[in-house]
Amino acid sequence: MQAANRLVAQILETLESAVAPGVTTADLDALAEKLVRDGGAVPAFKGYRGFPATLCTSVNAEVVHGIPSQKRPLVDGDIVSIDIGVKLDGFYGDSALTVPVGTVPERTRELLTVTRQSLERAISQVKVGGRLSDIGHAVQEWVEAHGFSVVREFVGHGIGEALHEEPQIPNYGTPGRGPRLAEGMVLAIEPMVAMGRPEVKVLRDGWTAVTKDGSLAAHFEHTVAVGTDGPLILTARPVPSAAQH
């Protein structure tokens, strides 16, 4: 699993640096597919339940599962969530980040920072004997303390020889509940956070989920293993994300 997730991390790093005004989400998708196949892997999302692309690219009010399009050039002030999964030697990797395009307002930067921090706080709860709900509680507490809201219709998940495995991992909830975490479990933890209200709707394409109130949304995801001494972030990127600056 480390090899699949290391490839995901490397590709996301390349894609992040490729984000710029004028680049289309289809451009990012084509680059991603080339990098996946050059790495000896196959795109995990392409063909999954009929999804047509390697990446999910979700712009602005799109929360998750946005379909890349040649008709969608990024413009200064946008934010774009890039979510990628690969299958390599029978195992899956999955990770996402949200990238500002050019210059974005301060509150937008705060949305990205708080969402990324909520993922870090969730990961800190990944330990042998910890409870599953501690992960979601850590996200919810941090996000709501900063005046944002947690999207509830979509959750994180176990991952391994299938892209989506049990358990489901909500990004909210009461701590101290659910199954205990055991060494060797691998979890895809992925807070999805809205600047406004948490409700979402799916567009007519059957995939793209957007905030009902049109507010911006951010999405960060890491694949994390439960290690003897705490969390092992399998999709850790060597260079800090631009959203951290």
Secondary structure, 3 states (H helix, E strand, C coil): CHHHHHHHHHHHHHHHHHCCCCCEHHHHHHHHHHHHHHCCCEECCCCHHHCCCCEEEEECCEEECCCCCCCCECCCCCEEEEEEEEEECCEEEEEEEEEECCCCCHHHHHHHHHHHHHHHHHHCCCCCCCEHHHHHHHHHHHHHHCCCEECCCCCEEECCCCCCEEEEECCCCCCCCCCECCCCCEEEECCEEECCCCCEEECCCCCCEEECCCCCEEECEEEEEEECCEEEECCCCCCCCHHHC
